[in-house]
Amino acid sequence: MIPTSAAAAPSESPDNTTYRGDIEVIRTPMGAVDDAVLTGQVFVDANRNSVSDGGEAGLAGVMVTNGRDVVRTDDEGRYQLPAFENMTVSITQPAGYQVPLDEHNIPQFHYNHLPEGSPELRYGGIEPTGPLPSAVNFPVVEREATASAEQSCVMAGDLQTYNRQEIEYARAGAIEDLSNRDDYAGCGALFVGDVVGDDLSLYPDVKDLLSELNGPVRFLPGNHDLDFDAPNAEHAFDTFRAQLAPEYYSYDVGDVHVIALNTVDYPCTAAEDSPEGIEEHCADPEGDPSYNGRLDEDQLAWLQSDLANVGRDKLVVVATHIGLLNYADASSPVHQVDQVKRVYELLEGRRAVAVGGHSHSIENLRAGDSAAGWRELFGVEGLPFPHITAGAISGDWYSGAIGEEGYPTAIGRDGGRPGVVTLDVEGNEFRERYTVTGEPNDVQTQLGINSPTYREWFVERQEWNDDPVGEAPELEEPLVVDRADLIHGSWLTTNFFFGSTGSTVEVSIDGGPAEEATRTQRMEGEPANVGVEYSDPYAVSQQLVHGGSLAVRTMHLWRFDLPRNLHTGHHTAEVTATDAYGREFTDVLEFEVVGRR
């Protein structure tokens, strides 16, 4: 047998902390002995050359999958899997080991088998792979960083760059922040879809961008990572698969099992288990195929088999692009996942957390939280475990004014600012945190005043938007209220970005006793509260002037009514936001009361 390998050059030194390399694909003139079965080995790459040299030990018990079936390697690290056209074979990186990374820090743990290659696609898809290889071998090295019970896992939402200018915005913002962190070296950073904005030719630029990170960089697909010219669902993510990762897969670090799913169904499918409204959405009158939040049957079968091989003492992180359920789109049958209850059944009794993207909002939903849309569409009365929407690196699609740091404010539809989520894990317990782009970890709130003057300006500004003439009117003196404002109702707003059920917000005016603020969306099964009364005035004052979405609904806004008898003059409000873990964050707002305007 004459081996030919796709392996990269070995690392400069076996002592390097970064293991560079590739999988080993062995081809012989005769090809595979049986083209219906793929064989291979997971081996410990002692000399780090990505080649299964004589004497290197196989690794037993590693999960290997073809996207349908899941098997474990035998005592010598060998596996056999049924083979079929258009399959992706991958391994689940075991805790205590590291698969090789390419020059962009992207893990190399899978092989695409598509003998004739993709159909003609604008962005190329997968090149012809030829006959089934004689063997596909997966090298790993031992690594203490992935064995530790203490992990920090970065979950990054919607990079979604539409052009190279936006790539530079991302570089100056969240990527600069992540390049200055070293806490996620073991678990790495997972980008939960919409890696680019439809232009898949930007993948090489994105890979160059993310090579600045200090840990493995993984991806799952979003609805803007599609090959829109694919003839069917089988090839809808071929370019993504060729450039970045399998459509779905899993990996282990410490006591954590991360499952990266593909929840984008394209072209859109309406099935018996789909909620009402999907069929009309899929039958687009313009004839332009759309997408839906859904898992196909192969992926569901794989998920069941994957979980069957995972100890019930592990923390399971279910990462998706379109979230299983979320608040921002709670009334939408499209932007949540059809088979959410089936996923819940598979995870029943496990310690789990779901992390999604897609909605460009920040959401920290706790077990038991409920929304009217979930009940009506999916029959879900309350969440069985936490669900997190990770915000977006692009924020509100890179909208808004450009700051001194070189990137837009991009304040989101919920008033949140761009940033990333980190899961800090110890054993199978975790605590989540949100890091605002360009800010230290203790920046967690945004304060404003909702007054009659602000509400009147909001209405006028919206009317101006309908027929703009001349310069856009800004809200003058947003932190000044007059007697009429106080009498007719003014309140201080606290947008607590990662606030959740179990969080509290307290306000002290001018050093007086702290009093509790009221959360405007309690997540107790009520419909979404929407409108200027539920808005974030600071965010809206930026968005209506500089462009972007409007922050008129959010599940993490607190309201504190200003006393009607405040004296004329300057005042200070000290706000203490406390999360569900007891972590306190303090912010201060200075405002003025005047007699009349």
C-alpha positions as CSV (number, residue, x, y, z in Angstrom):
1,M,0.0,0.0,0.0
2,I,1.4,3.4,-1.0
3,P,0.2,6.1,1.3
4,T,-0.3,9.7,0.1
5,S,-1.3,12.1,2.8
6,A,-3.0,15.5,2.8
7,A,-1.0,16.3,5.9
8,A,0.6,19.7,6.4
9,A,4.1,20.3,7.5
10,P,4.8,19.4,11.1
11,S,5.1,22.1,13.8
12,E,8.4,23.7,14.3
13,S,8.9,21.8,17.6
14,P,7.1,19.0,19.4
15,D,7.0,21.3,22.4
16,N,4.9,24.0,20.6
17,T,1.6,24.6,22.4
18,T,-0.2,25.0,19.0
19,Y,-0.4,21.7,17.1
20,R,-0.4,22.4,13.4
21,G,-1.3,19.7,10.9
22,D,-4.1,17.9,9.0
23,I,-6.0,14.6,8.8
24,E,-4.2,11.8,6.9
25,V,-6.0,10.6,3.8
26,I,-4.5,7.4,2.4
27,R,-5.2,6.4,-1.2
28,T,-4.0,3.4,-3.2
29,P,-4.3,2.7,-6.9
30,M,-7.1,0.2,-6.2
31,G,-8.9,2.5,-3.8
32,A,-10.9,1.2,-0.9
33,V,-11.3,-2.6,-0.6
34,D,-15.0,-2.1,-0.1
35,D,-16.4,1.2,-1.3
36,A,-19.4,0.8,1.0
37,V,-17.3,1.0,4.2
38,L,-14.8,3.6,5.3
39,T,-12.0,2.5,7.6
40,G,-9.3,4.4,9.5
41,Q,-7.7,5.2,12.8
42,V,-7.5,7.8,15.4
43,F,-3.9,7.9,16.6
44,V,-1.7,9.9,18.9
45,D,0.7,11.9,16.7
46,A,3.8,11.6,18.9
47,N,6.1,13.4,16.4
48,R,3.4,15.8,15.2
49,N,3.8,15.2,11.5
50,S,0.2,14.2,10.9
51,V,1.2,10.8,9.6
52,S,0.5,7.5,11.3
53,D,4.1,6.4,11.6
54,G,5.0,3.0,12.9
55,G,4.9,2.7,16.6
56,E,2.4,5.6,17.2
57,A,-0.5,4.4,19.4
58,G,-4.1,4.3,18.4
59,L,-6.6,6.0,20.7
60,A,-9.5,3.9,21.9
61,G,-13.1,5.1,22.5
62,V,-13.1,8.1,20.2
63,M,-16.5,8.9,18.6
64,V,-16.4,8.9,14.8
65,T,-19.4,9.7,12.6
66,N,-20.5,9.8,8.9
67,G,-23.2,12.3,9.8
68,R,-25.7,9.5,10.4
69,D,-24.0,6.7,12.3
70,V,-21.8,7.1,15.4
71,V,-19.2,4.5,16.3
72,R,-16.3,4.4,18.8
73,T,-12.7,3.4,17.9
74,D,-11.5,0.0,19.1
75,D,-8.6,-0.8,21.4
76,E,-6.2,0.1,18.5
77,G,-8.0,3.3,17.6
78,R,-9.6,1.8,14.5
79,Y,-13.1,2.4,13.2
80,Q,-15.4,1.3,10.4
81,L,-18.4,3.3,9.1
82,P,-20.9,2.8,6.3
83,A,-19.9,5.0,3.4
84,F,-22.2,6.9,1.0
85,E,-21.8,9.8,-1.5
86,N,-21.8,13.3,-0.1
87,M,-20.9,12.4,3.5
88,T,-18.7,14.2,6.0
89,V,-16.7,11.9,8.3
90,S,-15.5,13.6,11.5
91,I,-14.4,12.8,15.0
92,T,-15.4,14.1,18.4
93,Q,-12.2,15.6,19.8
94,P,-11.9,13.9,23.2
95,A,-11.1,15.8,26.3
96,G,-7.4,15.8,27.1
97,Y,-6.5,15.8,23.4
98,Q,-6.3,18.3,20.6
99,V,-6.9,17.8,16.9
100,P,-4.5,19.6,14.6
101,L,-5.1,23.2,13.7
102,D,-4.4,24.8,10.4
103,E,-2.6,28.1,10.0
104,H,-5.8,29.9,10.8
105,N,-6.4,28.0,14.0
106,I,-9.3,26.1,12.5
107,P,-9.5,22.5,13.8
108,Q,-8.8,19.7,11.2
109,F,-11.0,16.8,12.2
110,H,-13.2,16.0,9.2
111,Y,-13.2,14.7,5.6
112,N,-15.7,15.5,2.9
113,H,-16.5,12.6,0.5
114,L,-18.1,13.8,-2.7
115,P,-16.6,11.8,-5.6
116,E,-17.9,14.1,-8.4
117,G,-17.7,17.3,-6.5
118,S,-20.4,19.9,-6.0
119,P,-22.7,20.9,-8.8
120,E,-21.8,24.1,-10.5
121,L,-21.9,26.8,-7.7
122,R,-21.0,30.4,-7.7
123,Y,-18.6,30.0,-4.8
124,G,-17.1,26.7,-5.8
125,G,-18.4,24.2,-3.3
126,I,-16.5,21.0,-2.8
127,E,-13.9,19.9,-5.4
128,P,-14.3,16.3,-6.6
129,T,-12.8,14.0,-4.0
130,G,-12.6,10.9,-6.2
131,P,-13.2,7.3,-5.0
132,L,-13.4,6.4,-1.3
133,P,-10.0,6.5,0.2
134,S,-8.4,3.4,1.5
135,A,-8.3,5.0,5.0
136,V,-8.9,8.3,6.6
137,N,-6.9,8.7,9.8
138,F,-7.3,11.4,12.4
139,P,-4.2,12.5,14.4
140,V,-4.5,14.0,17.9
141,V,-2.0,15.0,20.5
142,E,-2.3,15.1,24.3
143,R,-3.2,18.5,25.6
144,E,-3.7,19.5,29.2
145,A,-5.7,22.6,28.3
146,T,-8.6,20.5,26.9
147,A,-8.5,18.1,29.9
148,S,-9.0,20.8,32.6
149,A,-12.3,20.9,34.4
150,E,-12.1,24.6,34.3
151,Q,-12.8,26.0,30.8
152,S,-13.8,29.3,29.2
153,C,-15.7,28.8,26.0
154,V,-16.3,31.8,23.7
155,M,-19.6,31.9,21.8
156,A,-19.6,34.5,19.1
157,G,-22.7,35.5,17.2
158,D,-23.1,36.7,13.7
159,L,-19.8,38.1,12.5
160,Q,-21.8,38.6,9.2
161,T,-19.4,40.7,7.1
162,Y,-20.8,41.8,3.8
163,N,-17.5,43.3,2.5
164,R,-13.9,43.9,3.4
165,Q,-14.7,47.2,5.2
166,E,-16.8,45.3,7.6
167,I,-14.1,42.8,8.1
168,E,-11.9,45.7,9.3
169,Y,-14.7,46.8,11.6
170,A,-14.7,43.4,13.2
171,R,-10.9,43.4,13.4
172,A,-10.9,46.7,15.2
173,G,-13.7,45.6,17.6
174,A,-14.4,42.2,18.9
175,I,-11.5,40.4,17.3
176,E,-9.1,42.9,18.8
177,D,-10.7,42.2,22.2
178,L,-10.4,38.4,21.7
179,S,-6.8,38.6,20.5
180,N,-5.9,40.2,23.9
181,R,-7.5,37.3,25.9
182,D,-5.9,34.0,26.6
183,D,-8.6,32.4,28.8
184,Y,-10.2,30.3,26.0
185,A,-7.2,28.5,24.7
186,G,-8.6,25.1,25.6
187,C,-12.2,25.4,24.6
188,G,-11.7,27.9,21.8
189,A,-14.2,30.2,20.1
190,L,-17.3,28.9,18.4
191,F,-18.8,31.3,15.8
192,V,-22.5,30.4,15.7
193,G,-23.3,31.1,12.1
194,D,-23.6,33.9,9.6
195,V,-19.9,34.0,9.4
196,V,-20.3,36.2,6.3
197,G,-23.2,38.0,4.7
198,D,-24.0,35.9,1.6
199,D,-20.7,36.6,-0.2
200,L,-18.9,33.3,0.4
201,S,-15.8,34.6,-1.4
202,L,-15.0,36.4,1.9
203,Y,-14.3,33.2,3.7
204,P,-10.5,33.4,3.1
205,D,-10.5,37.0,4.5
206,V,-12.5,35.9,7.5
207,K,-10.0,33.0,8.1
208,D,-7.1,35.4,8.0
209,L,-9.0,37.7,10.4
210,L,-9.7,34.9,12.9
211,S,-6.1,33.6,12.8
212,E,-5.5,36.5,15.3
213,L,-7.4,34.6,18.0
214,N,-5.6,32.7,20.8
215,G,-7.3,29.3,20.6
216,P,-9.1,27.0,18.3
217,V,-11.7,28.7,16.0
218,R,-14.8,26.7,15.1
219,F,-17.9,27.5,13.0
220,L,-21.4,26.4,12.4
221,P,-23.5,27.4,9.5
222,G,-26.0,30.3,9.3
223,N,-28.6,31.4,6.8
224,H,-26.1,33.8,5.2
225,D,-23.5,31.0,4.7
226,L,-25.7,29.3,2.1
227,D,-24.9,28.4,-1.4
228,F,-28.2,30.0,-2.6
229,D,-27.7,28.6,-6.1
230,A,-27.6,25.0,-4.8
231,P,-30.2,22.8,-6.6
232,N,-31.3,21.1,-3.3
233,A,-30.6,20.9,0.4
234,E,-27.9,18.3,0.0
235,H,-25.6,21.0,-1.5
236,A,-26.8,24.1,0.3
237,F,-23.7,24.3,2.5
238,D,-21.1,22.8,0.2
239,T,-18.9,25.9,0.2
240,F,-19.1,26.2,4.0
241,R,-18.1,22.6,4.3
242,A,-15.2,23.0,1.9
243,Q,-13.9,26.1,3.6
244,L,-14.8,25.9,7.3
245,A,-16.4,22.9,9.0
246,P,-19.0,20.1,8.8
247,E,-22.6,21.2,8.9
248,Y,-22.9,19.6,12.4
249,Y,-20.4,17.9,14.8
250,S,-19.4,17.7,18.4
251,Y,-16.3,18.1,20.6
252,D,-15.3,17.6,24.2
253,V,-13.3,19.7,26.6
254,G,-13.1,19.0,30.3
255,D,-16.5,17.9,31.4
256,V,-18.2,19.7,28.6
257,H,-19.7,18.2,25.4
258,V,-20.4,20.8,22.8
259,I,-22.8,20.0,20.0
260,A,-22.7,22.3,16.9
261,L,-25.9,21.9,15.0
262,N,-27.2,23.2,11.6
263,T,-30.7,24.6,12.2
264,V,-31.0,26.3,8.8
265,D,-33.4,24.4,6.5
266,Y,-32.9,25.5,2.8
267,P,-34.9,25.4,0.6
268,C,-37.6,25.8,3.2
269,T,-39.5,22.6,4.3
270,A,-42.9,22.4,5.8
271,A,-43.5,19.1,7.5
272,E,-46.2,17.5,9.7
273,D,-44.3,18.6,12.9
274,S,-43.8,22.2,11.7
275,P,-45.8,24.9,13.5
276,E,-48.6,26.7,11.8
277,G,-47.4,29.4,9.3
278,I,-44.5,27.5,7.9
279,E,-46.3,26.2,4.9
280,E,-47.3,29.7,3.8
281,H,-43.8,30.9,4.4
282,C,-42.2,28.2,2.3
283,A,-44.6,28.7,-0.6
284,D,-43.1,32.1,-1.4
285,P,-45.3,33.8,-4.1
286,E,-42.2,35.2,-5.8
287,G,-40.8,31.7,-6.3
288,D,-37.7,32.6,-4.4
289,P,-36.7,29.8,-2.0
290,S,-36.6,30.7,1.6
291,Y,-35.3,29.1,4.8
292,N,-36.7,27.8,8.0
293,G,-35.4,26.8,11.4
294,R,-35.4,23.0,11.2
295,L,-33.2,19.9,11.7
296,D,-33.3,17.2,8.9
297,E,-33.8,13.6,9.8
298,D,-30.2,12.6,9.3
299,Q,-29.1,15.2,11.8
300,L,-31.7,14.2,14.3
301,A,-30.6,10.6,14.0
302,W,-27.0,11.7,14.5
303,L,-27.9,13.8,17.5
304,Q,-29.6,10.9,19.2
305,S,-26.6,8.6,18.5
306,D,-24.1,11.3,19.6
307,L,-25.9,11.8,22.9
308,A,-26.2,8.1,23.5
309,N,-22.4,8.1,23.7
310,V,-22.1,11.0,26.1
311,G,-22.0,10.4,29.9
312,R,-25.0,11.9,31.7
313,D,-22.7,13.7,34.1
314,K,-21.4,16.0,31.3
315,L,-22.6,19.5,30.6
316,V,-24.1,19.6,27.1
317,V,-23.8,22.8,25.2
318,V,-26.2,22.9,22.2
319,A,-25.0,25.5,19.8
320,T,-27.1,26.6,16.9
321,H,-27.5,29.6,14.5
322,I,-31.3,29.8,14.6
323,G,-32.0,29.4,18.2
324,L,-34.2,26.5,19.5
325,L,-36.4,29.3,21.0
326,N,-35.8,33.0,21.6
327,Y,-37.6,36.1,22.9
328,A,-36.9,38.4,20.0
329,D,-38.7,36.1,17.5
330,A,-41.0,34.3,20.0
331,S,-44.0,34.8,17.7
332,S,-42.2,33.6,14.6
333,P,-42.6,30.0,13.3
334,V,-39.6,30.5,11.0
335,H,-36.9,31.9,13.3
336,Q,-37.0,29.1,15.9
337,V,-36.6,25.4,15.5
338,D,-39.6,23.2,14.4
339,Q,-38.5,20.1,16.4
340,V,-37.5,22.0,19.6
341,K,-39.6,19.6,21.7
342,R,-37.8,16.6,20.2
343,V,-34.5,18.1,21.1
344,Y,-35.8,18.6,24.6
345,E,-36.7,15.0,24.8
346,L,-33.3,13.9,23.8
347,L,-31.7,16.1,26.5
348,E,-34.2,15.2,29.2
349,G,-32.5,14.8,32.6
350,R,-29.2,16.2,31.4
351,R,-27.4,19.4,32.5
352,A,-27.6,21.5,29.3
353,V,-27.5,25.0,27.9
354,A,-28.6,26.2,24.4
355,V,-26.6,29.0,22.7
356,G,-27.8,30.6,19.5
357,G,-27.4,33.6,17.3
358,H,-29.4,34.9,14.3
359,S,-31.6,37.5,16.0
360,H,-28.9,40.0,16.6
361,S,-30.1,40.4,20.2
362,I,-28.7,39.5,23.6
363,E,-30.8,37.1,25.6
364,N,-30.2,35.3,28.8
365,L,-33.2,33.1,29.3
366,R,-33.4,30.9,32.4
367,A,-35.0,27.5,33.0
368,G,-38.8,28.1,33.5
369,D,-38.9,31.3,31.5
370,S,-42.0,31.4,29.2
371,A,-43.3,33.5,26.3
372,A,-46.7,33.5,24.6
373,G,-45.3,32.6,21.2
374,W,-43.5,29.5,22.4
375,R,-46.8,28.1,23.9
376,E,-48.9,28.9,20.9
377,L,-46.5,27.8,18.2
378,F,-44.6,24.9,19.8
379,G,-46.5,23.9,22.9
380,V,-43.6,24.8,25.2
381,E,-44.9,26.2,28.5
382,G,-41.4,26.9,29.9
383,L,-37.8,26.4,29.1
384,P,-36.3,23.1,30.5
385,F,-32.8,24.6,30.7
386,P,-31.1,28.0,30.0
387,H,-31.2,29.4,26.5
388,I,-28.7,32.2,25.5
389,T,-28.8,34.3,22.4
390,A,-25.2,35.5,22.0
391,G,-25.8,38.9,20.5
392,A,-23.7,39.6,17.4
393,I,-20.2,40.8,16.7
394,S,-21.8,42.8,13.9
395,G,-24.3,44.2,16.3
396,D,-27.0,45.8,14.3
397,W,-25.4,44.9,11.0
398,Y,-22.5,47.4,11.5
399,S,-24.9,50.3,11.6
400,G,-24.7,53.6,13.4
401,A,-22.0,56.2,14.0
402,I,-18.3,55.2,13.6
403,G,-16.5,55.7,16.9
404,E,-12.9,56.7,17.6
405,E,-11.9,53.0,17.8
406,G,-12.8,52.5,14.1
407,Y,-16.0,50.6,14.2
408,P,-19.7,51.4,14.3
409,T,-21.8,51.6,17.5
410,A,-24.2,49.1,15.9
411,I,-26.6,49.2,18.9
412,G,-29.0,46.3,18.6
413,R,-32.8,45.9,18.3
414,D,-32.8,45.2,22.1
415,G,-30.6,48.2,22.9
416,G,-27.7,45.9,23.5
417,R,-24.2,46.6,22.3
418,P,-22.0,44.3,20.2
419,G,-19.9,41.8,22.0
420,V,-19.4,38.1,22.8
421,V,-20.6,35.5,25.3
422,T,-18.3,33.4,27.4
423,L,-19.3,30.3,29.3
424,D,-17.0,29.9,32.3
425,V,-17.2,26.2,33.2
426,E,-16.1,24.3,36.3
427,G,-16.9,20.6,36.0
428,N,-20.4,20.4,34.6
429,E,-21.5,23.8,36.1
430,F,-21.2,27.0,34.2
431,R,-21.7,30.8,34.5
432,E,-22.3,32.9,31.5
433,R,-20.9,36.4,31.0
434,Y,-21.2,39.0,28.2
435,T,-18.3,41.2,27.2
436,V,-19.2,44.4,25.4
437,T,-16.9,45.2,22.5
438,G,-14.1,47.6,23.5
439,E,-15.1,47.5,27.2
440,P,-13.9,45.8,30.4
441,N,-16.0,43.0,31.8
442,D,-17.7,45.3,34.4
443,V,-19.5,47.3,31.7
444,Q,-22.9,45.6,31.8
445,T,-25.6,48.3,31.8
446,Q,-26.8,51.3,29.8
447,L,-28.9,54.0,31.5
448,G,-31.4,56.5,30.1
449,I,-34.5,58.5,31.0
450,N,-37.9,57.9,29.4
451,S,-39.9,61.1,29.8
452,P,-42.9,62.6,28.0
453,T,-40.5,64.9,26.2
454,Y,-38.6,61.8,24.9
455,R,-41.8,60.1,23.9
456,E,-43.1,63.1,22.0
457,W,-39.7,63.4,20.2
458,F,-39.9,59.6,19.4
459,V,-43.2,60.1,17.6
460,E,-42.1,63.2,15.8
461,R,-38.8,61.6,14.8
462,Q,-40.6,58.6,13.4
463,E,-42.8,60.9,11.3
464,W,-39.7,62.7,10.1
465,N,-38.3,59.4,9.0
466,D,-41.4,58.8,6.8
467,D,-40.8,62.0,4.9
468,P,-37.3,63.4,5.8
469,V,-36.7,67.0,4.9
470,G,-33.6,68.8,6.1
471,E,-31.4,67.8,9.0
472,A,-32.6,65.0,11.3
473,P,-33.8,66.5,14.6
474,E,-31.8,65.1,17.6
475,L,-33.2,64.8,21.0
476,E,-32.0,67.9,22.8
477,E,-30.9,67.5,26.5
478,P,-32.0,63.8,26.9
479,L,-31.0,63.9,30.6
480,V,-33.0,67.0,31.5
481,V,-36.6,66.7,32.7
482,D,-39.0,69.5,33.7
483,R,-41.9,69.6,36.1
484,A,-44.4,68.5,33.5
485,D,-42.2,65.5,32.7
486,L,-42.2,64.4,36.3
487,I,-45.9,65.0,36.8
488,H,-46.9,63.0,33.7
489,G,-44.5,60.2,34.3
490,S,-40.7,59.8,33.8
491,W,-38.6,56.9,34.7
492,L,-35.0,55.8,34.6
493,T,-34.2,52.8,32.4
494,T,-31.5,50.3,33.0
495,N,-30.6,48.1,30.1
496,F,-28.9,45.2,31.9
497,F,-27.4,43.4,28.9
498,F,-27.2,39.9,30.4
499,G,-29.9,40.5,33.0
500,S,-32.3,37.6,33.4
501,T,-34.9,36.1,35.7
502,G,-33.3,36.2,39.1
503,S,-31.4,39.4,38.4
504,T,-32.3,42.6,40.3
505,V,-31.7,46.3,39.7
506,E,-31.7,48.9,42.5
507,V,-31.5,52.7,42.2
508,S,-30.4,55.2,44.8
509,I,-31.2,58.9,44.1
510,D,-28.8,61.4,45.5
511,G,-27.4,58.9,48.1
512,G,-30.8,58.0,49.4
513,P,-32.0,54.5,50.2
514,A,-31.7,52.0,47.3
515,E,-35.1,51.0,45.9
516,E,-35.8,48.1,43.5
517,A,-36.6,48.8,39.8
518,T,-39.2,46.8,37.8
519,R,-38.4,44.5,35.0
520,T,-40.5,45.4,31.9
521,Q,-40.7,41.9,30.5
522,R,-41.1,39.3,33.2
523,M,-40.9,36.2,30.9
524,E,-43.9,34.6,32.7
525,G,-45.8,33.6,29.5
526,E,-47.1,37.1,28.6
527,P,-46.9,38.5,25.1
528,A,-43.9,40.7,24.2
529,N,-44.2,44.3,25.4
530,V,-43.5,46.6,22.5
531,G,-43.4,50.3,22.0
532,V,-41.9,53.6,23.2
533,E,-42.9,52.8,26.8
534,Y,-40.8,49.7,26.7
535,S,-37.9,51.3,24.8
536,D,-34.3,52.0,25.7
537,P,-34.1,55.8,25.3
538,Y,-30.3,56.0,25.1
539,A,-30.3,53.4,22.3
540,V,-33.3,54.9,20.4
541,S,-31.8,58.4,20.6
542,Q,-28.8,57.0,18.7
543,Q,-30.7,54.7,16.3
544,L,-33.2,57.3,15.1
545,V,-30.5,59.8,14.3
546,H,-27.7,57.6,13.0
547,G,-29.6,54.6,11.6
548,G,-30.3,51.1,12.6
549,S,-33.1,49.1,14.3
550,L,-35.2,50.5,17.0
551,A,-34.8,49.2,20.6
552,V,-38.5,49.2,21.5
553,R,-38.7,45.7,23.0
554,T,-36.3,43.8,25.2
555,M,-36.3,41.1,27.9
556,H,-33.5,42.8,29.9
557,L,-34.8,46.3,30.6
558,W,-35.7,47.6,34.1
559,R,-37.7,50.7,34.9
560,F,-37.5,53.0,38.0
561,D,-40.1,55.7,38.3
562,L,-38.6,59.1,39.2
563,P,-40.2,60.8,42.2
564,R,-42.5,63.6,41.2
565,N,-41.2,65.9,44.0
566,L,-37.6,66.0,42.9
567,H,-36.2,69.4,43.5
568,T,-34.9,71.7,40.7
569,G,-31.2,71.1,40.1
570,H,-28.7,68.3,39.4
571,H,-29.3,64.8,40.6
572,T,-27.3,61.6,40.7
573,A,-28.7,58.1,40.3
574,E,-26.5,55.2,41.4
575,V,-27.7,51.9,39.8
576,T,-26.7,48.5,41.1
577,A,-27.5,45.6,38.8
578,T,-27.1,42.2,40.3
579,D,-27.1,39.0,38.2
580,A,-28.5,35.6,39.1
581,Y,-25.1,34.6,40.5
582,G,-24.9,37.6,42.9
583,R,-22.3,39.5,40.8
584,E,-22.9,43.3,41.2
585,F,-22.3,46.0,38.6
586,T,-22.6,49.7,39.4
587,D,-23.4,52.5,37.0
588,V,-24.1,56.2,37.6
589,L,-26.4,58.6,35.7
590,E,-26.4,62.3,36.3
591,F,-29.5,64.2,35.3
592,E,-31.1,67.6,35.8
593,V,-34.6,68.8,36.8
594,V,-35.7,72.2,35.6
595,G,-38.8,74.3,36.3
596,R,-40.0,74.4,32.7
597,R,-38.4,74.2,29.2
